[in-house]
Amino acid sequence: MDVCISWEEFIYKIFNKRDEFSFSVVHMPYIDSNIPSCIFYGTILSEIVRIARSLLLLDDRIPRLGALFKRMLTQGANRWKLIHQCKKKNMDKHCQMAQG
C-alpha cells in the first residue's frame, strides 16, 4: 500500500504484485467454472468494492476497474449482467445512506 499526505489529506492506493508478473495470473473465476453464476457475479462485485475501498482517487480507480471489467468479459461475463450488478449495488448503497 502506498500512502502519502497531500494538502493535509491521506492519499492511499494499493500495489498488486500480480500486475508486475511477466505471465498471466488467474485473478477471478471463469463463468464456465463449477460454480453458480450468482457466485461468479458476486465475486466481481466483491472485487469492485475492494478496489473502491483501497484506492482514494478516482484517477487510480478507473484503470483498475476498466481492467477488471475487460478481464471478466474475457472470462465469459455478460456485459449487461455486470452493469446490472453494479447499478444494483449502487442503489443499495444509496438506500442504506438514506436510512442511516
ABEGO torsion letter per residue (X at the ends): XBBBBBGGBBBBBBBBAAAABABBBBABBBAABBBBAAAAAAAAAAAAAAAAAABABAAAAAAAAAAAAAAAAAAGBBAAAAAAAAAAAAAAAAAAAAAX
